Amino acid sequence: MRTPLKLGAYALGLAAVFAAAVGVGSFAGPAPAPAAHTDTHHPAATPTGEHRDGASASLPGGLQVTEDGYRLQPLTTTLSTTTAAPFRFRIIGPDAEPVTGYAVSHDKELHLIVVRRDLTGFQHLHPQRDPEGTWSVPLAVAAAGQYRVFADFQPAGHGRGLTLGVDMPAPGDYQPVALPAPQRTATVDGYTVSLDGALTPGTASKLTLTVTRDGAPVTDLQPYLGAYGHLVALRHGDLAYLHVHPDGAPGDGHTAAGPQITFFAEVPSAGTYRLFLDFQHAGTVRTAEFTAVAGAAPAAPSTPAASPSAADHGEPGHTHS
């Protein structure tokens, strides 16, 4: 066969193969894209590895700027390290409007906590709200750095209190401070406060703080925010804000005005925590600070539960660790 004839036959063969391939592809259709996986049984995993169902009920407070449709909206962009300047913010509700109705908790509609990311510079403030829902409070911080601002409140008609948090910068030369070692006593303005009790993850831990002055017990503490003391606990690292509940109240007939103040703290994990106790005496509110370490969580039962059968999967009460 001549060379031109050979080349022609080769070209015809390639064309036939190509046509066959196109025909097969048209018949089979394109390969379907992988379907998106939707898990309707398991709750979504949070960035910390915890699972939650719905919004974020399993997360400690203060880790989010939005929860249950409510959002903390700062109107101030930086914090001052010189003179106190108005810090303004709003709570935006599920209807995208500023919230103007709040339940009173610990004698206030809203508590504002400000602390630097290294857990120094703690402040507990009570802003004022205008009729349109804008909160404002004079605020200055002691040193430059990144601060966490917490708004602790309960909207009127909402079933539970919320704590929302947002980072705010204070411009300048940031010099971080190491976290103090765990200790059982703290001193402030001539007062000594002793801490008794231990933090146990996963349960309400009883903490008793005893206030003395010049070695003598203080037995005439003054009510502050509906109790003889107010305790805030923050987890080192992510600054999770933990609710701490006082035991008893002034005027209830059995709660003494010192020297002991008892709280129940619920810590979600092992780790290091910073405790801030506000107490009032002689007309002045003072803050005692502690570092405390929570031990390992309680051990799981030694006898494992029976594995669920396939028929049990998805029944009410079925959970995954």
Secondary structure, DSSP 8 states (H G I E B T S, - for coil): --HHHHHHHHHHHHHHHHHHHHHHHHHH-----------SSS-EE-TTS-EESSSSTTS-BTS-SEETTEEEEES-----SSS-EEEEEEEE-TTSSB---B--BTTBSEEEEEEETTS-S-EEE--EE-TTSEEEEEE--SS-EEEEEEEEE-BTT-SS-EEEEEEEEE-S-----------SEEEETTEEEEEE----TTSEEEEEEEEEETTEE----B-BTTBS-EEEEEETTT--EE-EEESS-TTSSS--SSSEEEEEEE--SSEEEEEEEEEEETTEEEEEEEEEEE-------SS------GGGTT-TT----
